[in-house]
Amino acid sequence: MTETERKILTKLVSEPPKFNEPMSRHTTLRVGGIADSIVSVHSLGELQRVVQFALERRLPILVLGEGSNLIVRNGGIQGIVLKLTGELTQINFDTQEVEVGSGTYLPHLLVKAAQRGLSGLECCTGIPGTVGGALISNAGSAEEFIGDRVRRLTILTHEGELRVVERDEIKFGYRQSNLKELGLVIVSVVLGLTFDEPKAIMERIHRRWRYRWVTQPVNMPCAGCIFKNPPNERAGRLLDAAGLKGLRIGDAQVSTIHANFIVNLGNAKANEVLELAELMRRTVKEKFDIALEYEVQIVGKDE
Ligand code: EPU
């Protein structure tokens, strides 16, 4: 990014962008090289201005949620890393529907919906991501997904136009969607929920939380499950049965609690995490002849 581009970008937004920012500060696994820029946009107007500028200058855009399902390679990210905040995190309830800005922190939405007596998002308990990130990867449990609740979305297209996308255009699968093809940035989503007692909803949320606390390394830097569950199998079970728990490359370690998680013991680097992940994949292929697919998003340049 040129000095002129930096100056223009700074004028387009209300919060000063961060330039040459280590992505390790913005991912829950705490790894990742330098991003050219991290730009927080506080309104639809700011978002449209930055996207327009990026399109004109052919600067790549990566929308960053909470960085909780993300591995950024050591070489970092060119162009603009976008964070959606302010007006883009609004939550508006309307009887059994809720319209949510895609920058909204998912646990915050879950609690607000439960307080209103609106059920349907409990499968997203404990996912420390944004609504937009959850939509892209159709987050949830192994059986229920946020995509099941989607009625329509507002997106910025790859040409920078604002467009409403109806449910029948959207394809959700297990931990996948066609949303990146449909648009450059998800602005907001309308979710359909069902009425229930707030107490009953909160109890379900607490039960799922307790399960996660016992079965996942929730208090360690990690990026959630590394691999998708193969059809009729569980990646964690296979990786565990292959004897991989506790295996280390540098400070990257296969969690001793859940074998489908890699934890950062302090100073892990992205290349160590990715080497370890490949070793996990190879071992499962050799032992069980099953090819695991990545669930985490892997972005950025090699060193
Ligand atoms: N298992 C082992 N060893 C392990 C881990 C798991 O034997 O080290 C066994 C468990 O005993 C259980 C089975 O594997 O019988 C499944 O484990 P778990 O209940 O933990 O569920 P999972 O399939 O591993 C899925 C989602 C998680 C989600 C949990 C709970 C995927 C890839 N993972 O995990 O999502 O939190 O269910 O709902 O679908 C994520 O997407 O990042 C994620 C963490």
Residues whose N, C-alpha, C, O or C-beta is under 5 A from the ligand:
A	BS01	EPU	G140 S141 A142 T215 A223 G224 C225 F227 K228 N229 R234 G236 R237 D240 I257 H258 A259 N260
